[in-house]
Amino acid sequence: MLKPKAISQVLKQATTGGVKATLLLNSEGSPLAFVSDSDYDARVYAAIASNIWSTFDKNGKNLMREDNLKFMLVECEKGNVAITMVSNMLLCLVATPDVELGILKAKTDALAKHLEEPFQRVTAYTQA
């Protein structure tokens, strides 16, 4: 069984070196676990990330008739955002503008890989 405290500790490990927030959220944009300076910021990041992901995912399916959205990097004026799927949830890392996109992608990939297997077991258990 996954413990919420353990998930938060794993997310906290990624929130270093310019990464200012790490969030795990459902597809509707509700944060399930997060590490951020404030609860308000986490809710805002989650809502925006979910909206961006669902918009690109939906438009990609309509235009390309494919279901291939796996990862997204968004470069913004005040920071960079990485979003990816972990099981049936979204993982979002928000970083300061000085964090290189390659470093942000590597951190996101490593964290997603670390979380994927335990979440797949939970998903398989709940569907059985």
C-alpha positions as CSV (number, residue, x, y, z in Angstrom):
1,M,0.0,0.0,0.0
2,L,1.2,3.5,-0.8
3,K,1.5,5.8,2.1
4,P,0.7,9.5,1.5
5,K,3.7,10.5,3.6
6,A,6.0,8.4,1.5
7,I,4.7,10.0,-1.7
8,S,5.2,13.5,-0.3
9,Q,8.8,12.6,0.6
10,V,9.5,11.3,-2.9
11,L,8.0,14.5,-4.4
12,K,10.1,16.6,-1.9
13,Q,13.3,15.0,-3.2
14,A,12.6,16.4,-6.7
15,T,11.9,19.9,-5.3
16,T,15.5,21.0,-5.3
17,G,17.9,22.9,-7.6
18,G,15.4,25.5,-8.8
19,V,12.3,23.2,-8.9
20,K,9.9,25.1,-6.7
21,A,6.9,22.8,-6.9
22,T,6.2,19.1,-7.5
23,L,2.6,18.0,-7.9
24,L,0.7,14.8,-8.5
25,L,-2.8,15.5,-9.6
26,N,-5.8,13.8,-11.1
27,S,-7.0,14.5,-14.6
28,E,-9.5,17.1,-13.3
29,G,-6.7,19.2,-11.8
30,S,-7.2,18.3,-8.2
31,P,-3.8,17.9,-6.4
32,L,-3.5,14.5,-4.8
33,A,0.0,15.2,-3.3
34,F,2.3,18.1,-3.7
35,V,5.3,20.0,-2.4
36,S,5.1,23.7,-2.9
37,D,5.7,27.0,-1.1
38,S,2.0,27.4,-0.6
39,D,-1.3,25.5,-0.9
40,Y,-2.7,28.3,-3.1
41,D,0.2,28.1,-5.6
42,A,-0.1,24.3,-5.7
43,R,-3.8,24.5,-6.5
44,V,-3.2,27.1,-9.2
45,Y,-0.3,25.1,-10.8
46,A,-2.5,22.0,-10.7
47,A,-5.4,23.7,-12.4
48,I,-3.3,25.2,-15.1
49,A,-1.2,22.1,-15.8
50,S,-4.4,19.9,-16.0
51,N,-6.0,22.4,-18.4
52,I,-3.0,22.6,-20.7
53,W,-2.6,18.8,-20.7
54,S,-6.2,18.1,-21.5
55,T,-6.4,20.8,-24.2
56,F,-3.3,19.4,-26.0
57,D,-4.3,15.8,-25.5
58,K,-7.8,16.4,-26.9
59,N,-6.6,18.5,-29.9
60,G,-3.9,15.9,-30.6
61,K,-6.5,13.1,-30.7
62,N,-8.8,15.1,-33.0
63,L,-6.1,16.3,-35.4
64,M,-3.8,13.3,-35.6
65,R,-6.2,10.6,-34.5
66,E,-3.5,9.4,-32.1
67,D,-3.2,9.0,-28.4
68,N,0.5,9.8,-28.1
69,L,0.8,12.7,-25.7
70,K,3.4,11.5,-23.1
71,F,5.3,14.5,-22.0
72,M,5.0,18.3,-22.2
73,L,7.5,21.1,-21.5
74,V,6.2,24.6,-21.3
75,E,8.7,27.5,-21.2
76,C,7.1,30.5,-19.6
77,E,8.3,34.0,-18.7
78,K,8.5,33.3,-15.0
79,G,9.4,29.7,-15.0
80,N,9.3,26.3,-16.8
81,V,6.8,23.5,-16.4
82,A,7.1,19.8,-17.1
83,I,4.0,17.6,-17.2
84,T,3.8,13.8,-17.8
85,M,1.5,10.9,-17.1
86,V,2.1,8.5,-14.2
87,S,-0.4,5.7,-14.3
88,N,-3.7,7.6,-14.6
89,M,-2.4,10.8,-12.9
90,L,-0.4,13.8,-14.0
91,L,3.0,14.6,-12.6
92,C,3.9,18.3,-12.8
93,L,7.2,20.0,-11.9
94,V,7.4,23.8,-11.8
95,A,10.8,25.4,-12.0
96,T,12.4,28.8,-12.0
97,P,13.4,30.2,-15.5
98,D,17.1,29.5,-14.8
99,V,16.6,25.7,-14.7
100,E,17.6,24.2,-18.0
101,L,14.8,22.3,-19.8
102,G,16.9,19.2,-20.2
103,I,17.5,19.1,-16.4
104,L,13.8,19.6,-15.8
105,K,12.9,16.8,-18.2
106,A,15.5,14.5,-16.7
107,K,14.1,15.1,-13.2
108,T,10.5,14.6,-14.3
109,D,11.4,11.4,-16.2
110,A,13.3,10.0,-13.2
111,L,10.5,10.8,-10.8
112,A,7.8,9.4,-13.1
113,K,9.8,6.2,-13.5
114,H,10.2,5.9,-9.7
115,L,6.4,6.3,-9.2
116,E,5.1,4.4,-12.1
117,E,5.5,0.8,-10.8
118,P,3.9,1.3,-7.4
119,F,1.0,3.2,-8.9
120,Q,0.4,0.5,-11.6
121,R,0.2,-2.0,-8.8
122,V,-2.4,0.1,-7.0
123,T,-4.4,0.6,-10.3
124,A,-4.3,-3.1,-11.0
125,Y,-5.5,-3.9,-7.5
126,T,-8.4,-1.4,-7.6
127,Q,-9.5,-2.7,-11.0
128,A,-9.5,-6.4,-9.9
